[in-house]
């Protein structure tokens, strides 16, 4: 008995849909775990050193080696009028430490020692995969230990603070699981969980919400997660800043632009709702990681006061 034509069309459409989801999920996983790398040129390094020199600071290239034999690189900048506190600055995906120099200038002007690392698989650091916190949480703990142990008494920081934006913010929050010696942290434009941001990414090309990823393109998302687990042995379900924040007593300030078109505000609201100990500043008129440029004076006041109060 032959299959009716409408049924054949429906079966063909279903097979095509599943094929496209499978291929799309594979490419999605591979692309997300291998984001574009933006190395730092000699000219950019010189420019950063010039900025540091103009601020009357000592500029040093530093590196550490992780247990999985990845070399991570950073700039350490120490102001002449050092206030004996340090800030670790973490950049977003596809960027490098140079992208955090604007924040570094703010903290250096206040006397903070500043450490600007390139995340693994980003900038000039080693590594083949960006894991959005699975491995980076331990890298951050190692950088904190570096700041805590590498200096003579006159340079040893009393307090170490963290500041991250976007991917760096999500990784910073996940690092709190490893019990680093942070006095306080600030996370701007973090995602709540990797699954939730995956749903958002599915809807963004269509100017739609996360419902697209939860429904129509759900098979593509699930295949991407399976690809990450089977090929790269990474359980991306464990990438969950919100769960990490629930486990810590470190003071956490969340900053998020109200018109963030990259990582929607709902992510920081979700973290704050599940972790009421946090504080959330929703920045009117600010897009992704745009708080400093949108409200520079308020940004400076809020962040510096958050750090200062944590030390009291």
Backbone as CSV, one residue per row, in Angstrom:
resi,resn,N_x,N_y,N_z,CA_x,CA_y,CA_z,C_x,C_y,C_z
1,UNK,0.844,-1.187,0.000,0.000,0.000,0.000,0.885,1.245,0.000
2,UNK,0.644,2.120,-0.952,1.477,3.309,-1.085,1.112,4.340,-0.029
3,UNK,2.131,5.146,0.340,1.925,6.210,1.331,1.302,7.404,0.621
4,UNK,0.249,7.964,1.154,-0.380,9.127,0.527,0.618,10.269,0.370
5,UNK,0.413,11.059,-0.690,1.345,12.141,-0.995,1.516,13.117,0.177
6,UNK,0.453,13.581,0.842,0.656,14.484,1.981,1.536,13.881,3.071
7,UNK,1.362,12.569,3.297,2.175,11.911,4.317,3.627,11.842,3.881
8,UNK,3.851,11.606,2.573,5.235,11.579,2.069,5.885,12.951,2.242
9,UNK,5.124,13.992,1.918,5.662,15.349,2.088,5.991,15.629,3.561
10,UNK,5.107,15.207,4.445,5.323,15.437,5.876,6.551,14.672,6.365
11,UNK,6.702,13.415,5.877,7.870,12.625,6.271,9.150,13.240,5.740
12,UNK,9.106,13.710,4.489,10.285,14.359,3.905,10.645,15.624,4.697
13,UNK,9.624,16.409,5.050,9.869,17.643,5.810,10.476,17.325,7.174
14,UNK,9.967,16.257,7.810,10.492,15.873,9.109,11.955,15.434,9.007
15,UNK,12.263,14.615,7.994,13.646,14.157,7.811,14.571,15.322,7.500
16,UNK,14.093,16.248,6.669,14.898,17.428,6.340,15.153,18.263,7.589
17,UNK,14.106,18.458,8.393,14.220,19.231,9.633,15.236,18.589,10.582
18,UNK,15.143,17.271,10.757,16.073,16.592,11.665,17.506,16.625,11.127
19,UNK,17.644,16.511,9.805,18.978,16.582,9.201,19.597,17.958,9.415
20,UNK,18.806,18.992,9.171,19.309,20.360,9.353,19.651,20.629,10.814
21,UNK,18.842,20.119,11.730,19.124,20.291,13.151,20.407,19.566,13.548
22,UNK,20.607,18.378,12.988,21.819,17.611,13.300,23.064,18.323,12.799
23,UNK,23.030,18.718,11.523,24.187,19.427,10.949,24.397,20.753,11.665
24,UNK,23.295,21.475,11.906,23.401,22.759,12.591,23.938,22.615,14.001
25,UNK,23.504,21.594,14.725,23.980,21.375,16.079,25.462,21.080,16.133
26,UNK,25.942,20.294,15.156,27.378,19.984,15.095,28.186,21.240,14.842
27,UNK,27.772,22.020,13.863,28.499,23.256,13.545,28.404,24.258,14.695
28,UNK,27.256,24.305,15.331,27.085,25.226,16.453,28.050,24.890,17.579
29,UNK,28.112,23.629,17.958,29.005,23.222,19.049,30.458,23.505,18.704
30,UNK,30.863,23.135,17.489,32.258,23.345,17.107,32.605,24.833,17.059
31,UNK,31.671,25.645,16.555,31.933,27.076,16.460,31.999,27.754,17.816
32,UNK,31.092,27.377,18.714,31.059,27.992,20.034,32.300,27.642,20.841
33,UNK,32.785,26.417,20.719,33.951,25.986,21.480,35.264,26.438,20.848
34,UNK,35.201,26.918,19.606,36.387,27.466,18.935,36.090,28.897,18.490
35,UNK,35.893,29.821,19.433,35.551,31.195,19.046,36.730,31.874,18.368
36,UNK,36.473,32.959,17.647,37.579,33.694,17.010,38.608,34.128,18.048
37,UNK,39.850,34.023,17.682,40.939,34.445,18.568,41.501,35.768,18.053
38,UNK,41.649,36.733,18.941,42.205,38.030,18.554,43.526,38.228,19.295
39,UNK,44.626,37.792,18.678,45.922,37.956,19.337,46.264,39.431,19.515
40,UNK,47.145,39.691,20.445,47.590,41.061,20.710,48.832,41.339,19.861
41,UNK,48.762,42.356,19.045,49.898,42.717,18.195,50.958,43.448,19.016
42,UNK,52.152,43.551,18.446,53.233,44.292,19.107,52.821,45.738,19.319
43,UNK,52.162,46.306,18.316,51.740,47.706,18.410,50.725,47.897,19.543
44,UNK,49.800,46.945,19.682,48.801,47.042,20.746,49.443,46.901,22.119
45,UNK,50.422,46.016,22.228,51.124,45.853,23.493,51.869,47.135,23.867
46,UNK,52.499,47.758,22.886,53.210,49.019,23.137,52.233,50.105,23.564
47,UNK,51.059,50.135,22.899,50.050,51.127,23.258,49.585,50.940,24.695
48,UNK,49.406,49.687,25.109,48.994,49.411,26.493,50.077,49.845,27.475
49,UNK,51.318,49.587,27.124,52.413,50.012,27.988,52.478,51.528,28.094
50,UNK,52.188,52.223,27.004,52.186,53.691,27.028,51.089,54.219,27.952
51,UNK,49.913,53.566,27.909,48.822,53.957,28.809,49.264,53.785,30.258
52,UNK,49.890,52.643,30.541,50.352,52.374,31.893,51.417,53.376,32.320
53,UNK,52.310,53.713,31.409,53.376,54.673,31.721,52.799,56.038,32.050
54,UNK,51.792,56.444,31.288,51.170,57.753,31.527,50.465,57.813,32.874
55,UNK,50.089,56.638,33.393,49.437,56.578,34.703,50.451,56.346,35.834
56,UNK,51.737,56.412,35.497,52.811,56.261,36.490,52.731,54.896,37.175
57,UNK,52.813,53.853,36.357,52.703,52.491,36.869,53.860,51.624,36.374
58,UNK,53.998,50.481,37.002,54.965,49.471,36.572,54.206,48.389,35.804
59,UNK,54.625,48.096,34.572,53.908,47.199,33.655,54.741,45.943,33.444
60,UNK,54.161,44.764,33.751,54.923,43.514,33.692,54.121,42.453,32.930
61,UNK,54.790,41.698,32.057,54.182,40.523,31.425,54.296,39.343,32.381
62,UNK,53.197,38.648,32.602,53.188,37.501,33.500,52.576,36.293,32.784
63,UNK,52.846,35.105,33.293,52.233,33.892,32.752,52.173,32.832,33.845
64,UNK,51.224,31.914,33.694,51.124,30.757,34.570,50.876,29.537,33.690
65,UNK,51.166,28.367,34.232,50.900,27.117,33.525,49.856,26.335,34.312
66,UNK,48.810,25.890,33.626,47.714,25.180,34.282,48.042,23.694,34.418
67,UNK,47.291,22.969,35.243,47.534,21.526,35.380,47.396,20.757,34.078
68,UNK,46.606,21.269,33.109,46.513,20.579,31.814,47.495,21.161,30.792
69,UNK,48.575,21.788,31.307,49.715,22.231,30.492,49.359,23.329,29.498
70,UNK,48.443,24.216,29.864,48.116,25.384,29.055,48.795,26.599,29.674
71,UNK,49.482,27.377,28.849,50.118,28.605,29.316,49.156,29.771,29.150
72,UNK,48.873,30.420,30.252,47.990,31.582,30.254,48.838,32.832,30.478
73,UNK,48.518,33.883,29.742,49.336,35.110,29.787,48.501,36.295,30.267
74,UNK,49.213,37.237,30.886,48.523,38.389,31.463,49.471,39.578,31.542
75,UNK,48.878,40.752,31.728,49.619,41.951,32.109,49.329,42.238,33.566
76,UNK,50.379,42.521,34.311,50.247,42.977,35.685,50.681,44.436,35.725
77,UNK,49.824,45.301,36.248,50.121,46.734,36.288,50.009,47.202,37.734
78,UNK,51.107,47.783,38.246,51.170,48.199,39.644,51.386,49.707,39.694
79,UNK,50.453,50.448,40.270,50.604,51.908,40.328,51.652,52.317,41.368
80,UNK,52.264,53.463,41.140,53.254,53.956,42.095,52.594,54.201,43.464
81,UNK,51.405,54.780,43.434,50.676,55.036,44.684,49.685,53.896,44.919
82,UNK,50.236,52.758,45.241,49.488,51.505,45.388,48.670,51.519,46.679
83,UNK,47.385,51.170,46.577,46.516,51.172,47.767,46.461,49.814,48.469
84,UNK,47.261,48.865,47.986,47.386,47.528,48.581,46.156,46.649,48.392
85,UNK,45.387,46.928,47.339,44.313,46.050,46.894,44.523,45.752,45.411
86,UNK,43.975,44.625,44.940,44.178,44.214,43.547,42.840,43.869,42.903
87,UNK,42.763,44.090,41.587,41.566,43.748,40.817,41.969,42.860,39.650
88,UNK,41.278,41.749,39.500,41.455,40.838,38.374,40.371,41.153,37.344
89,UNK,40.775,41.482,36.107,39.849,41.908,35.062,39.731,40.833,33.991
90,UNK,38.492,40.419,33.676,38.253,39.294,32.768,37.408,39.739,31.580
91,UNK,37.915,39.490,30.382,37.291,39.969,29.147,36.229,39.015,28.609
92,UNK,35.518,39.478,27.573,34.477,38.689,26.937,34.994,37.807,25.817
93,UNK,34.106,37.024,25.230,34.473,36.065,24.186,34.898,36.810,22.913
94,UNK,35.923,36.282,22.247,36.421,36.888,21.028,37.254,38.121,21.262
95,UNK,37.521,38.451,22.510,38.289,39.648,22.860,39.611,39.216,23.488
96,UNK,40.328,40.149,24.058,41.549,39.842,24.796,41.722,40.884,25.900
97,UNK,42.825,40.786,26.616,43.033,41.661,27.782,43.057,43.138,27.421
98,UNK,43.435,43.450,26.175,43.459,44.851,25.765,42.072,45.480,25.883
99,UNK,41.034,44.671,25.663,39.671,45.178,25.756,39.273,45.613,27.152
100,UNK,40.092,45.264,28.165,39.786,45.642,29.544,40.620,46.826,30.031
101,UNK,41.385,47.434,29.128,42.264,48.529,29.549,41.474,49.749,30.030
102,UNK,40.281,49.969,29.477,39.479,51.094,29.955,39.123,50.947,31.424
103,UNK,38.737,49.718,31.819,38.457,49.455,33.226,39.743,49.544,34.047
104,UNK,40.838,49.052,33.476,42.111,49.088,34.195,42.496,50.523,34.553
105,UNK,42.291,51.440,33.622,42.636,52.836,33.894,41.849,53.388,35.070
106,UNK,40.578,53.019,35.149,39.744,53.472,36.263,40.322,52.994,37.597
107,UNK,40.667,51.705,37.676,41.155,51.151,38.935,42.578,51.621,39.254
108,UNK,43.415,51.738,38.242,44.781,52.207,38.469,44.781,53.629,39.015
109,UNK,43.867,54.459,38.512,43.788,55.841,38.990,43.424,55.906,40.468
110,UNK,42.792,54.829,40.974,42.425,54.762,42.387,43.464,54.008,43.228
111,UNK,44.553,53.589,42.597,45.637,52.956,43.334,45.598,51.444,43.392
112,UNK,44.679,50.803,42.672,44.600,49.346,42.672,45.660,48.738,41.761
113,UNK,46.267,47.650,42.221,47.036,46.791,41.330,46.047,46.076,40.411
114,UNK,46.396,45.930,39.134,45.474,45.344,38.169,46.147,44.190,37.434
115,UNK,45.431,43.073,37.334,45.898,41.923,36.553,44.913,41.685,35.421
116,UNK,45.423,41.678,34.174,44.571,41.499,32.999,45.012,40.246,32.243
117,UNK,44.367,39.105,32.470,44.730,37.886,31.746,43.982,37.757,30.417
118,UNK,44.589,37.038,29.493,43.856,36.502,28.341,43.272,35.159,28.763
119,UNK,41.985,34.959,28.530,41.365,33.667,28.830,41.968,32.575,27.954
120,UNK,41.854,31.341,28.374,42.361,30.238,27.558,41.677,30.247,26.186
121,UNK,42.449,29.928,25.160,41.996,29.911,23.769,41.623,31.305,23.264
122,UNK,42.066,32.341,23.962,41.794,33.720,23.571,43.081,34.535,23.676
123,UNK,43.164,35.607,22.895,44.348,36.449,22.942,45.609,35.657,22.653
124,UNK,46.609,35.803,23.520,47.874,35.075,23.339,48.024,33.932,24.339
125,UNK,46.969,33.616,25.077,47.020,32.448,25.963,46.889,31.166,25.150
126,UNK,47.378,30.068,25.710,47.265,28.783,25.047,45.888,28.180,25.217
127,UNK,45.750,26.976,24.687,44.469,26.279,24.776,43.753,26.260,23.446
128,UNK,43.020,25.185,23.202,42.298,25.026,21.938,40.811,25.311,22.075
129,UNK,40.272,25.162,23.293,38.828,25.268,23.482,38.481,26.336,24.509
130,UNK,37.479,27.148,24.186,36.866,28.030,25.177,35.695,27.269,25.774
131,UNK,35.679,27.085,27.096,34.656,26.246,27.723,33.688,27.051,28.591
132,UNK,33.788,28.378,28.572,32.808,29.274,29.191,32.644,29.054,30.691
133,UNK,33.693,28.571,31.313,33.689,28.424,32.761,34.023,27.040,33.268
134,UNK,33.828,26.008,32.471,34.130,24.647,32.937,35.595,24.523,33.350
135,UNK,36.497,24.990,32.504,37.924,24.964,32.819,38.404,26.318,33.337
136,UNK,37.798,27.376,32.843,38.256,28.719,33.191,38.083,29.040,34.669
137,UNK,37.104,28.403,35.331,36.906,28.670,36.755,38.165,28.322,37.545
138,UNK,38.841,27.233,37.139,40.081,26.847,37.811,41.242,27.745,37.397
139,UNK,41.225,28.224,36.149,42.249,29.181,35.707,42.185,30.448,36.556
140,UNK,40.962,30.922,36.803,40.784,32.141,37.592,41.275,31.915,39.020
141,UNK,40.945,30.767,39.579,41.431,30.442,40.924,42.962,30.482,40.941
142,UNK,43.573,30.002,39.871,45.035,29.994,39.814,45.597,31.413,39.736
143,UNK,44.914,32.290,38.996,45.360,33.690,38.930,45.203,34.362,40.294
144,UNK,44.136,34.061,41.002,43.955,34.624,42.338,45.068,34.138,43.269
145,UNK,45.391,32.864,43.187,46.494,32.329,43.995,47.812,33.017,43.633
146,UNK,47.995,33.307,42.345,49.192,34.038,41.910,49.261,35.392,42.612
147,UNK,48.160,36.127,42.610,48.145,37.430,43.268,48.338,37.308,44.780
148,UNK,47.873,36.207,45.317,47.907,36.016,46.772,49.264,35.565,47.282
149,UNK,50.089,34.991,46.386,51.309,34.332,46.857,52.618,34.816,46.244
150,UNK,52.562,35.592,45.184,53.765,35.870,44.416,54.551,37.096,44.848
151,UNK,54.046,37.844,45.806,54.648,39.147,46.056,55.318,39.234,47.424
152,UNK,56.324,40.087,47.468,56.949,40.404,48.748,55.940,41.146,49.624
153,UNK,56.137,41.187,50.923,55.135,41.763,51.828,54.656,43.160,51.449
154,UNK,55.535,44.014,50.952,55.116,45.394,50.669,54.161,45.478,49.483
155,UNK,54.111,44.428,48.649,53.215,44.429,47.499,52.038,43.468,47.663
156,UNK,52.044,42.694,48.717,50.981,41.702,48.893,49.639,42.399,49.065
157,UNK,48.629,42.059,48.243,47.335,42.745,48.364,46.563,42.319,49.608
158,UNK,45.944,43.314,50.258,45.063,42.995,51.396,43.810,42.296,50.885
159,UNK,43.234,42.833,49.810,42.020,42.284,49.225,42.219,42.099,47.727
160,UNK,41.656,41.020,47.211,41.640,40.770,45.764,40.183,40.802,45.325
161,UNK,39.912,41.624,44.312,38.557,41.767,43.788,38.517,41.235,42.354
162,UNK,37.336,40.878,41.911,37.157,40.425,40.535,36.178,41.319,39.798
163,UNK,36.474,41.544,38.516,35.531,42.243,37.640,35.561,41.540,36.287
164,UNK,34.389,41.140,35.795,34.321,40.482,34.495,33.165,41.013,33.690
165,UNK,33.309,40.954,32.368,32.210,41.359,31.501,31.861,40.213,30.562
166,UNK,30.568,40.001,30.355,30.038,39.016,29.421,30.563,37.618,29.760
167,UNK,31.287,36.971,28.835,31.836,35.657,29.130,32.727,35.704,30.360
168,UNK,33.539,36.745,30.481,34.407,36.886,31.648,33.625,36.997,32.934
169,UNK,32.443,37.640,32.871,31.590,37.740,34.052,31.051,36.371,34.444
170,UNK,30.597,35.603,33.461,30.072,34.266,33.732,31.166,33.361,34.295
171,UNK,32.368,33.458,33.758,33.478,32.643,34.259,33.869,33.077,35.673
172,UNK,33.862,34.381,35.913,34.178,34.885,37.245,33.198,34.334,38.280
173,UNK,31.912,34.363,37.966,30.915,33.852,38.907,31.096,32.355,39.145
174,UNK,31.424,31.610,38.099,31.638,30.170,38.270,32.884,29.868,39.089
175,UNK,33.875,30.765,39.023,35.103,30.541,39.798,34.838,30.568,41.299
176,UNK,33.729,31.178,41.712,33.433,31.253,43.141,33.239,29.862,43.750
177,UNK,32.906,28.878,42.905,32.810,27.481,43.376,34.142,26.966,43.896
178,UNK,35.243,27.488,43.355,36.573,26.974,43.709,37.128,27.628,44.968
179,UNK,36.340,28.497,45.590,36.698,29.182,46.832,37.960,30.041,46.689
180,UNK,38.035,30.883,45.664,39.180,31.798,45.568,39.079,32.864,46.656
181,UNK,40.188,33.515,46.953,40.206,34.515,48.016,39.780,35.885,47.502
182,UNK,38.591,35.958,46.946,38.022,37.234,46.542,37.343,37.886,47.741
183,UNK,37.545,39.186,47.895,36.789,39.933,48.895,35.413,40.309,48.365
184,UNK,35.328,40.559,47.036,34.053,40.887,46.391,34.269,40.805,44.888
185,UNK,33.173,40.623,44.149,33.265,40.574,42.690,32.134,41.383,42.071
186,UNK,32.380,41.817,40.825,31.384,42.530,40.026,31.291,41.821,38.678
187,UNK,30.074,41.472,38.271,29.863,40.754,37.012,28.895,41.557,36.148
188,UNK,29.387,42.024,35.000,28.539,42.796,34.097,28.118,41.951,32.898
189,UNK,26.825,41.883,32.650,26.253,41.206,31.482,26.580,39.725,31.449
190,UNK,26.475,39.064,32.594,26.684,37.609,32.629,25.440,36.882,32.135
191,UNK,25.644,35.672,31.605,24.496,34.788,31.378,24.252,33.972,32.638
192,UNK,23.031,33.460,32.788,22.666,32.700,33.985,23.099,31.245,33.881
193,UNK,22.808,30.615,32.747,23.261,29.259,32.464,23.577,29.175,30.974
194,UNK,24.413,28.232,30.619,24.763,28.077,29.205,23.545,27.639,28.399
195,UNK,22.697,26.819,28.996,21.490,26.374,28.289,20.585,27.566,27.988
196,UNK,20.393,28.446,28.962,19.507,29.589,28.746,20.048,30.529,27.670
197,UNK,21.355,30.748,27.647,21.898,31.640,26.611,21.853,30.949,25.250
198,UNK,21.935,29.620,25.235,21.768,28.887,23.972,20.363,29.108,23.409
199,UNK,19.359,29.069,24.265,17.997,29.341,23.807,17.889,30.750,23.233
200,UNK,18.509,31.709,23.894,18.478,33.083,23.388,19.139,33.185,22.020
201,UNK,20.277,32.514,21.860,21.013,32.595,20.592,20.174,32.037,19.433
202,UNK,19.357,31.041,19.702,18.523,30.478,18.646,17.470,31.481,18.169
203,UNK,16.969,32.296,19.084,15.914,33.236,18.719,16.418,34.543,18.153
204,UNK,17.667,34.912,18.465,18.157,36.234,18.075,18.204,36.481,16.568
205,UNK,18.572,35.508,15.723,18.545,35.783,14.275,17.156,36.120,13.754
206,UNK,16.128,35.698,14.479,14.748,35.944,14.056,14.102,37.085,14.849
207,UNK,14.941,37.776,15.657,14.447,38.850,16.518,13.303,38.339,17.399
208,UNK,13.495,37.122,17.890,12.508,36.483,18.748,13.166,36.138,20.081
209,UNK,12.358,35.681,21.008,12.863,35.362,22.329,13.376,33.942,22.439
210,UNK,13.691,33.519,23.670,14.245,32.175,23.888,13.278,31.049,23.569
211,UNK,12.005,31.367,23.351,11.036,30.315,23.050,11.400,29.549,21.782
212,UNK,12.108,30.202,20.844,12.514,29.520,19.607,13.442,28.357,19.935
213,UNK,14.418,28.602,20.809,15.347,27.548,21.202,14.710,26.477,22.051
214,UNK,13.691,26.862,22.815,13.030,25.890,23.678,12.052,25.007,22.909
215,UNK,11.618,25.462,21.742,10.579,24.727,21.007,11.062,24.325,19.610
216,UNK,10.974,25.214,18.649,11.234,24.879,17.245,12.640,24.346,17.029
217,UNK,13.633,24.998,17.634,15.019,24.589,17.415,15.606,23.818,18.597
218,UNK,14.748,23.274,19.428,15.232,22.505,20.586,16.111,21.326,20.171
219,UNK,15.762,20.564,19.106,16.654,19.458,18.714,18.064,19.929,18.357
220,UNK,18.174,21.093,17.719,19.494,21.621,17.363,20.305,21.893,18.629
221,UNK,19.667,22.497,19.625,20.354,22.784,20.884,20.809,21.494,21.555
222,UNK,19.934,20.496,21.590,20.283,19.242,22.269,21.425,18.528,21.551
223,UNK,21.434,18.590,20.237,22.513,17.949,19.470,23.828,18.677,19.720
224,UNK,23.779,20.003,19.839,24.995,20.761,20.143,25.557,20.350,21.507
225,UNK,24.696,20.180,22.497,25.154,19.745,23.815,25.740,18.331,23.747
226,UNK,25.095,17.454,22.977,25.618,16.090,22.823,26.959,16.088,22.109
227,UNK,27.092,16.923,21.090,28.363,17.033,20.362,29.489,17.461,21.305
228,UNK,29.215,18.443,22.153,30.233,18.911,23.096,30.641,17.796,24.050
229,UNK,29.677,16.990,24.462,29.984,15.911,25.406,30.716,14.759,24.726
230,UNK,30.233,14.330,23.554,30.801,13.150,22.903,32.168,13.423,22.277
231,UNK,32.304,14.543,21.589,33.573,14.806,20.910,34.610,15.446,21.819
232,UNK,34.170,16.398,22.656,35.123,17.179,23.449,35.102,16.816,24.934
233,UNK,34.220,15.910,25.336,34.123,15.467,26.729,33.831,16.642,27.669
234,UNK,32.960,17.530,27.220,32.577,18.706,28.003,31.074,18.644,28.272
235,UNK,30.710,18.667,29.522,29.295,18.701,29.882,28.891,20.163,30.068
236,UNK,28.391,20.776,29.007,28.056,22.194,29.045,26.840,22.473,29.924
237,UNK,26.137,21.421,30.343,25.044,21.601,31.307,25.581,22.136,32.630
238,UNK,26.854,21.881,32.904,27.447,22.307,34.166,27.871,23.770,34.149
239,UNK,27.769,24.420,33.007,28.124,25.838,32.912,26.940,26.636,33.431
240,UNK,26.997,26.986,34.700,25.828,27.585,35.363,26.274,28.601,36.411
241,UNK,26.508,29.844,36.016,26.861,30.875,37.004,25.859,30.973,38.150
242,UNK,24.580,30.802,37.851,23.584,30.945,38.914,23.788,29.905,40.005
243,UNK,24.138,28.679,39.639,24.379,27.648,40.651,25.643,27.947,41.454
244,UNK,26.652,28.494,40.797,27.904,28.822,41.495,27.689,29.931,42.514
245,UNK,26.906,30.936,42.142,26.660,32.050,43.059,25.893,31.580,44.287
246,UNK,25.027,30.606,44.118,24.259,30.090,45.256,25.155,29.427,46.294
247,UNK,26.369,29.032,45.889,27.252,28.297,46.794,28.231,29.196,47.540
248,UNK,28.207,30.504,47.285,29.254,31.364,47.829,28.689,32.413,48.769
249,UNK,29.573,32.902,49.648,29.238,34.044,50.503,29.983,35.296,50.068
250,UNK,30.729,35.205,48.966,31.443,36.370,48.449,30.414,37.391,47.953
251,UNK,30.533,38.656,48.334,29.592,39.679,47.848,29.652,39.807,46.322
252,UNK,28.487,39.741,45.680,28.399,39.773,44.217,27.509,40.935,43.791
253,UNK,28.080,41.846,42.999,27.315,42.919,42.371,27.109,42.555,40.902
254,UNK,25.846,42.472,40.504,25.495,42.206,39.111,25.147,43.525,38.436
255,UNK,25.699,43.739,37.238,25.395,44.927,36.441,24.873,44.452,35.097
256,UNK,23.787,45.060,34.647,23.239,44.645,33.349,22.504,45.812,32.707
257,UNK,22.783,46.055,31.432,22.084,47.086,30.689,20.642,46.693,30.419
258,UNK,19.738,47.648,30.549,18.317,47.342,30.357,17.977,47.041,28.901
259,UNK,18.833,47.487,27.955,18.552,47.208,26.544,19.633,46.312,25.938
260,UNK,20.187,45.434,26.767,21.233,44.517,26.292,20.674,43.634,25.178
261,UNK,21.231,43.768,23.982,20.764,43.008,22.821,21.555,41.725,22.604
262,UNK,22.561,41.488,23.433,23.400,40.298,23.287,23.015,39.243,24.325
263,UNK,23.138,39.582,25.590,22.704,38.721,26.684,21.576,39.456,27.404
264,UNK,20.340,39.033,27.232,19.209,39.787,27.789,19.287,39.961,29.302
265,UNK,18.692,41.041,29.750,18.661,41.391,31.171,18.092,40.262,32.026
266,UNK,17.232,39.440,31.458,16.597,38.381,32.252,17.625,37.448,32.899
267,UNK,18.824,37.356,32.334,19.842,36.466,32.902,20.305,36.957,34.276
268,UNK,20.651,38.232,34.371,21.056,38.758,35.680,19.878,38.774,36.644
269,UNK,18.679,39.029,36.129,17.502,38.980,36.995,17.299,37.569,37.542
270,UNK,17.572,36.561,36.715,17.432,35.175,37.155,18.438,34.858,38.266
271,UNK,19.682,35.304,38.077,20.700,35.071,39.112,20.293,35.753,40.408
272,UNK,19.865,37.002,40.287,19.497,37.770,41.483,18.290,37.152,42.185
273,UNK,17.311,36.691,41.403,16.104,36.101,41.998,16.437,34.826,42.773
274,UNK,17.362,34.035,42.252,17.719,32.774,42.911,18.802,32.961,43.971
275,UNK,19.457,34.120,43.954,20.520,34.416,44.916,20.289,35.829,45.464
276,UNK,19.324,36.002,46.361,18.949,37.344,46.820,20.066,38.097,47.539
277,UNK,21.125,37.398,47.956,22.244,38.085,48.601,22.972,38.998,47.625
278,UNK,22.834,38.730,46.339,23.477,39.579,45.344,22.777,40.929,45.264
279,UNK,23.470,41.879,44.651,22.853,43.176,44.356,22.848,43.348,42.847
280,UNK,21.742,43.841,42.303,21.607,44.013,40.861,21.391,45.478,40.531
281,UNK,22.251,46.011,39.664,22.085,47.360,39.128,21.687,47.228,37.663
282,UNK,20.453,47.589,37.363,19.972,47.613,35.985,20.213,49.011,35.429
283,UNK,20.989,49.090,34.345,21.451,50.386,33.848,20.547,50.872,32.716
284,UNK,19.773,51.923,32.935,18.891,52.429,31.876,19.691,52.888,30.653
285,UNK,19.223,52.497,29.477,19.842,52.948,28.237,21.137,52.260,27.871
286,UNK,21.583,51.292,28.666,22.858,50.624,28.404,22.638,49.330,27.636
287,UNK,23.439,49.137,26.583,23.437,47.884,25.832,24.471,46.951,26.455
288,UNK,24.914,45.966,25.723,25.791,44.927,26.259,27.104,45.518,26.775
289,UNK,27.379,45.293,28.058,28.604,45.777,28.707,28.781,47.282,28.523
290,UNK,27.679,48.008,28.520,27.742,49.435,28.248,27.565,50.331,29.454
291,UNK,27.647,49.787,30.659,27.395,50.605,31.853,28.411,51.728,32.000
292,UNK,29.681,51.432,31.765,30.728,52.438,31.954,30.562,53.602,30.986
293,UNK,30.247,53.298,29.741,30.092,54.365,28.752,28.767,55.104,28.907
294,UNK,27.738,54.421,29.428,26.416,55.041,29.574,26.315,55.891,30.832
295,UNK,26.841,55.393,31.930,26.754,56.106,33.210,28.111,56.036,33.917
296,UNK,29.126,56.710,33.370,30.495,56.538,33.883,30.679,56.893,35.349
297,UNK,30.089,57.994,35.774,30.294,58.405,37.169,29.592,57.455,38.128
298,UNK,28.367,57.070,37.803,27.636,56.144,38.666,28.313,54.779,38.681
299,UNK,28.816,54.349,37.516,29.544,53.079,37.449,30.731,53.114,38.407
300,UNK,31.525,54.156,38.314,32.703,54.263,39.164,32.313,54.271,40.639
301,UNK,31.309,55.053,40.972,30.902,55.149,42.380,30.388,53.819,42.910
302,UNK,29.537,53.156,42.135,28.947,51.901,42.603,30.002,50.807,42.766
303,UNK,30.863,50.659,41.766,31.847,49.575,41.804,32.875,49.805,42.906
304,UNK,33.405,51.016,42.984,34.418,51.291,44.008,33.821,51.166,45.407
305,UNK,32.597,51.631,45.595,31.959,51.515,46.901,31.685,50.051,47.251
306,UNK,31.330,49.252,46.240,31.109,47.819,46.479,32.380,47.151,46.990
307,UNK,33.496,47.487,46.381,34.769,46.920,46.824,35.144,47.434,48.214
308,UNK,34.995,48.729,48.402,35.411,49.313,49.679,34.582,48.761,50.843
309,UNK,33.289,48.615,50.652,32.427,48.098,51.724,32.756,46.659,52.069
310,UNK,33.203,45.880,51.074,33.541,44.476,51.321,34.780,44.345,52.196
311,UNK,35.612,45.373,52.183,36.855,45.321,52.964,36.644,45.733,54.411
312,UNK,35.531,46.385,54.688,35.287,46.905,56.034,34.941,45.786,57.024
